[in-house]
Amino acid sequence: MSNKQAPLLIDQVNMDAIDHYCNKIYFRDEYTARHAEHVAELMAGLAAYLDFAPEQINLAYMVGLMHDVGKINTPEHILNKPGRLTDEELAVMKQHAQDGAELLGTIAGMEPIVEIIRHHHERWDGKGYPKGLKQEDIPPYSRMLSLCDAFDAMTSLRCYRSPICLKACLIEVTSCAGVQFDPELCRQFTEFIREHFGFYE
């Protein structure tokens, strides 16, 4: 994935509106707040590893920080459920990508970010949501976000499961290359994580 594919960072954004939405959702759920910060750091780190320009690294960080704002519309009992979601609850949870895009679309200057947020749960094999995009039809930043999002989710402690170790996580990421994730980006992401955490086993 070339940095030439990535859009430049917008020059002006209504940060007060962004803060309002982020604070509203992250106040409701401590895990989502920590997760957003971790994903933002991973996104910026990966973008830097891929030699993105400074404004593109900035955009990657912002996208990571805001990717779950659509959960502001997710009912509390689903958002904080201490266990596996039912099919009906999962369908509601999946709305957050579309909801996030629609919320951000109301903020001046957010146009470059809206489609990234909308498509961060698409899959390389076309079996993701909300549109079932596949392969390079998925926006480049969305492909990055999908990986960083999944990595942090797997390595974080939740009330219903323990985190998995770094080695097992990288094995899982590799096994999903070409299925859930962009295969070339998987290779680059794995190299980035090994270097970032000094993990060379």
Wavefront OBJ file of the C-alpha trace (Angstrom):
o trace
v 0.000 0.000 0.000
v 1.610 3.242 -1.130
v 1.338 6.496 0.746
v 0.426 8.069 -2.597
v -2.993 6.441 -2.236
v -3.736 8.228 1.020
v -5.607 11.553 0.961
v -4.011 14.600 2.510
v -5.195 15.854 5.870
v -7.927 18.443 5.774
v -6.738 21.963 6.526
v -9.528 22.971 8.869
v -11.830 20.913 11.072
v -14.416 21.868 13.662
v -12.524 20.329 16.586
v -15.150 21.455 19.118
v -17.746 19.281 17.369
v -15.326 16.339 17.258
v -14.542 16.728 20.963
v -18.257 16.799 21.732
v -18.962 13.481 20.018
v -15.795 11.762 21.258
v -16.347 12.819 24.857
v -19.987 11.783 24.744
v -19.280 8.211 23.629
v -16.032 7.710 25.532
v -17.609 8.935 28.768
v -20.153 6.109 28.438
v -17.582 3.361 27.997
v -14.076 3.395 29.480
v -12.934 0.518 27.258
v -13.966 2.361 24.079
v -12.031 5.434 25.239
v -8.835 3.452 25.867
v -9.338 1.489 22.655
v -9.669 4.693 20.611
v -6.432 6.070 22.044
v -4.571 2.816 21.383
v -5.882 2.554 17.818
v -4.974 6.185 17.141
v -1.411 5.529 18.309
v -1.183 2.361 16.210
v -2.538 4.167 13.151
v -0.038 7.007 13.487
v 2.805 4.570 14.149
v 1.936 2.424 11.144
v 1.597 5.488 8.910
v 5.027 6.707 10.030
v 6.483 3.224 9.443
v 5.086 3.346 5.897
v 6.775 6.737 5.344
v 3.561 8.714 5.082
v 3.843 12.502 5.013
v 3.328 14.341 8.337
v -0.186 15.510 7.433
v -1.121 11.942 6.487
v 0.194 10.628 9.808
v -1.927 13.293 11.486
v -4.963 12.096 9.560
v -4.247 8.480 10.519
v -4.204 9.491 14.192
v -7.479 11.412 13.909
v -9.170 8.515 12.126
v -8.096 6.113 14.877
v -9.346 8.433 17.584
v -12.753 8.905 15.974
v -13.433 5.504 14.434
v -15.981 4.407 17.062
v -17.955 7.648 17.483
v -20.952 5.931 15.872
v -21.329 3.896 19.072
v -22.940 7.003 20.515
v -26.145 5.512 19.058
v -25.539 1.995 20.408
v -27.790 1.125 23.383
v -25.981 0.843 26.718
v -26.992 -2.789 27.320
v -25.357 -3.796 24.026
v -22.308 -1.542 24.274
v -21.354 -2.847 27.722
v -22.736 -6.381 27.582
v -20.381 -8.740 29.515
v -20.594 -11.592 27.026
v -21.240 -12.639 23.449
v -23.833 -10.601 21.553
v -26.903 -12.234 20.076
v -27.419 -12.014 16.312
v -29.910 -9.199 16.838
v -27.556 -7.292 19.141
v -24.681 -7.795 16.724
v -26.777 -6.312 13.912
v -27.351 -3.219 16.060
v -23.655 -2.983 16.942
v -22.709 -3.166 13.265
v -24.624 0.049 12.659
v -21.874 2.043 14.375
v -19.708 2.344 11.259
v -22.535 3.866 9.230
v -23.713 5.960 12.186
v -20.206 7.296 12.725
v -19.895 8.311 9.084
v -23.230 10.099 9.225
v -22.347 11.946 12.436
v -18.964 13.057 11.119
v -20.561 14.056 7.843
v -22.362 16.858 9.691
v -19.049 18.448 10.758
v -17.427 21.006 8.466
v -14.184 19.774 6.898
v -14.645 16.098 7.722
v -15.320 14.899 4.171
v -11.978 13.015 3.769
v -12.627 11.051 6.968
v -16.275 10.091 6.504
v -15.744 7.250 4.011
v -12.762 5.909 5.977
v -14.939 5.541 9.067
v -17.852 4.125 7.087
v -15.759 1.296 5.643
v -13.421 0.291 8.477
v -15.279 -3.011 8.961
v -15.122 -4.058 5.321
v -13.113 -7.212 4.577
v -10.620 -8.019 1.840
v -12.848 -10.943 0.762
v -15.936 -8.731 0.465
v -17.762 -10.243 3.453
v -17.582 -7.161 5.667
v -19.995 -4.297 6.243
v -21.769 -1.983 5.570
v -21.325 -2.207 1.772
v -19.455 -5.474 1.217
v -16.559 -3.732 -0.537
v -13.606 -5.957 -1.377
v -9.878 -5.683 -1.932
v -8.682 -2.329 -3.273
v -12.214 -0.934 -3.454
v -11.850 -0.496 0.319
v -10.272 2.903 1.120
v -6.571 2.527 2.068
v -6.993 4.138 5.490
v -9.971 1.868 6.173
v -7.762 -1.160 5.511
v -5.194 0.203 7.963
v -7.881 0.931 10.526
v -9.342 -2.568 10.224
v -5.973 -4.058 11.183
v -5.181 -1.646 14.018
v -8.704 -2.000 15.404
v -8.555 -5.806 15.394
v -5.047 -5.903 16.865
v -5.957 -3.735 19.845
v -9.212 -5.620 20.414
v -7.348 -8.948 20.521
v -4.624 -7.707 22.871
v -6.915 -5.828 25.292
v -8.536 -7.099 28.484
v -12.323 -7.285 28.339
v -14.769 -8.236 31.069
v -15.702 -11.403 29.141
v -12.249 -12.567 28.006
v -8.521 -12.236 28.588
v -6.200 -10.636 26.029
v -4.178 -12.904 23.778
v -0.386 -12.695 23.723
v 1.499 -10.810 21.034
v 2.776 -13.971 19.357
v -0.717 -15.464 19.081
v -2.087 -12.145 17.841
v 0.463 -11.923 15.032
v -0.291 -15.518 14.051
v -3.988 -14.626 13.885
v -3.312 -11.510 11.802
v -1.180 -13.533 9.380
v -3.843 -16.234 9.087
v -6.387 -13.561 8.103
v -4.209 -12.070 5.342
v -6.046 -12.190 2.047
v -9.313 -13.059 3.820
v -10.150 -10.326 6.319
v -7.154 -8.077 5.748
v -5.141 -6.653 2.850
v -2.339 -9.238 2.504
v 0.465 -6.785 1.704
v -0.633 -4.477 4.486
v -0.663 -7.473 6.855
v 2.987 -8.104 6.062
v 3.873 -4.451 6.654
v 1.785 -4.282 9.822
v 3.455 -7.396 11.244
v 6.882 -5.906 10.556
v 5.802 -2.651 12.197
v 4.495 -4.410 15.326
v 7.648 -6.509 15.678
v 9.791 -3.396 15.437
v 7.492 -1.280 17.638
v 7.404 -3.821 20.464
v 10.896 -5.249 19.879
v 9.320 -8.670 19.314
v 11.410 -10.860 17.029
v 10.465 -14.391 18.119
l 1 2 3 4 5 6 7 8 9 10 11 12 13 14 15 16 17 18 19 20 21 22 23 24 25 26 27 28 29 30 31 32 33 34 35 36 37 38 39 40 41 42 43 44 45 46 47 48 49 50 51 52 53 54 55 56 57 58 59 60 61 62 63 64 65 66 67 68 69 70 71 72 73 74 75 76 77 78 79 80 81 82 83 84 85 86 87 88 89 90 91 92 93 94 95 96 97 98 99 100 101 102 103 104 105 106 107 108 109 110 111 112 113 114 115 116 117 118 119 120 121 122 123 124 125 126 127 128 129 130 131 132 133 134 135 136 137 138 139 140 141 142 143 144 145 146 147 148 149 150 151 152 153 154 155 156 157 158 159 160 161 162 163 164 165 166 167 168 169 170 171 172 173 174 175 176 177 178 179 180 181 182 183 184 185 186 187 188 189 190 191 192 193 194 195 196 197 198 199 200 201
